[in-house]
Amino acid sequence: MPKHLLIVFHSKTGNTQAMAEAVYGGATDPELGAEVTVRLKWARDADDDDLRWAHGILLGTPENFGYMSGALKDFLDRTFYEVEGELSPLPCAIFVSAGNDGTGAVSSLRRIIGGYPFNEVQDPLIAVGDITDGVLSQCRELGMTLAAGLDAGVY
């Protein structure tokens, strides 16, 4: 039975979107051979049914005023009580497009996802400044790692 990987992100400038698309590309790479179904959703379009569907989740955000984006926070606000007590622990990873150092966005996300049954299984991927080919490669690797781990039953 294939596992389900949910990627939820917000982007204003396109940087986090490029990262999310690279994560998706890695998770769906046919050479990976993983039997994982992947959904890539804007935070405004993701909901509690997506969380019930998922076996793993990746959260992407720009750094806004040293915090996660309001849209990603809204997704978490809209879904927390709706899924409370319904989810098995989900492996989770975070990616951030930052103009500063990204640590505020990561720490704010960690405070909230600690209330969900989300278990961080990878270090956060923080891209400071321009989204380079190297950053996109790291994003692909992040997607591949989560998909492969789900497929292999590691998470």
C-alpha positions in Angstrom: 0.0 0.0 0.0 1.6 3.3 -1.0 2.4 5.9 1.6 1.2 9.5 1.3 3.5 12.5 1.6 2.0 16.0 2.0 4.0 19.2 1.1 2.4 22.4 2.4 4.0 25.7 1.7 3.5 29.4 1.3 5.4 31.8 -1.0 5.2 35.4 -1.9 8.3 36.1 -4.0 8.5 32.6 -5.6 11.5 31.5 -3.6 9.7 29.1 -1.3 7.6 27.9 -4.2 10.8 27.0 -6.1 12.0 25.1 -3.0 8.7 23.3 -2.7 8.6 22.3 -6.3 12.2 20.9 -5.9 11.1 19.0 -2.8 8.2 17.6 -4.8 10.5 16.7 -7.7 12.7 14.8 -5.4 9.9 13.0 -3.7 8.3 12.0 -7.0 11.6 11.1 -8.9 10.9 7.9 -10.8 14.5 6.8 -10.2 13.8 6.7 -6.5 11.4 3.8 -7.1 9.4 4.7 -4.0 5.7 3.9 -3.8 4.7 7.2 -2.4 1.8 9.4 -3.5 2.7 13.1 -3.0 0.5 16.2 -2.7 2.0 19.6 -3.2 -0.4 22.2 -1.7 -0.4 25.9 -1.1 -1.0 26.6 2.6 -4.3 28.4 1.8 -5.6 25.3 0.0 -4.5 22.6 2.4 -6.9 21.4 5.1 -7.5 18.8 7.8 -8.5 16.2 5.2 -5.0 16.5 3.8 -3.5 15.8 7.2 -5.7 12.8 7.7 -4.5 11.5 4.3 -0.8 12.0 5.0 1.7 9.6 6.4 4.4 12.3 6.4 4.6 16.1 6.0 7.0 18.8 4.8 6.3 22.4 5.7 7.8 25.3 3.7 7.7 28.9 4.5 9.4 32.2 3.8 10.9 34.0 6.8 8.6 36.9 7.5 9.7 39.3 10.2 11.6 36.5 11.8 8.6 34.2 11.9 6.8 31.7 9.6 4.4 33.1 7.0 0.9 34.1 8.2 -0.5 31.7 5.6 1.3 28.7 7.0 0.3 29.7 10.5 -3.3 30.0 9.3 -3.1 26.4 7.9 -1.9 25.2 11.3 -4.6 27.2 13.1 -7.3 25.9 10.8 -6.3 22.3 11.2 -5.1 21.7 14.8 -8.4 21.1 16.6 -10.0 19.4 13.6 -7.4 16.6 13.7 -6.6 16.6 17.4 -6.5 13.0 18.6 -7.0 11.6 15.1 -3.5 11.5 13.7 -0.8 8.9 14.1 2.6 10.6 14.6 3.8 12.0 11.2 7.4 12.3 10.2 8.0 16.0 9.5 10.6 18.3 7.9 10.8 22.0 7.5 12.3 24.2 4.7 12.6 28.0 4.9 13.5 30.7 2.4 15.2 33.4 4.6 16.4 36.9 4.1 17.9 36.9 7.6 19.0 33.6 9.2 15.7 31.7 9.3 16.0 30.6 12.9 12.9 32.6 14.0 10.7 30.9 11.4 12.0 27.5 12.4 11.5 28.1 16.1 8.0 29.4 15.6 7.1 26.4 13.6 8.7 24.0 16.1 6.6 25.5 18.9 3.4 24.8 17.0 4.2 21.5 15.4 5.2 20.2 18.9 1.4 20.3 19.7 0.7 18.2 16.6 1.8 14.6 16.5 4.6 15.7 14.1 8.1 14.3 14.6 11.0 16.1 13.0 13.1 13.6 11.2 15.5 15.9 9.3 17.3 19.1 10.2 15.5 22.1 8.8 16.7 23.3 5.4 17.3 27.0 5.5 18.2 28.9 2.4 19.5 32.4 3.1 19.3 34.8 0.2 19.1 33.7 -3.4 17.7 30.3 -4.3 20.6 28.7 -6.1 21.0 25.4 -7.9 22.7 24.1 -4.8 19.7 25.0 -2.6 17.3 23.3 -5.1 19.5 20.2 -5.1 19.3 20.1 -1.3 15.5 20.5 -1.6 15.3 17.6 -4.0 17.4 15.5 -1.6 15.0 16.4 1.2 12.0 15.3 -0.8 13.8 12.1 -1.8 14.8 11.3 1.8 11.3 11.7 3.2 9.7 9.7 0.4 12.3 6.9 0.6 12.0 6.8 4.4 8.2 6.5 4.2 8.4 3.8 1.5 11.0 1.8 3.4 9.0 2.1 6.7 11.8 3.9 8.4 9.4 6.5 9.7 
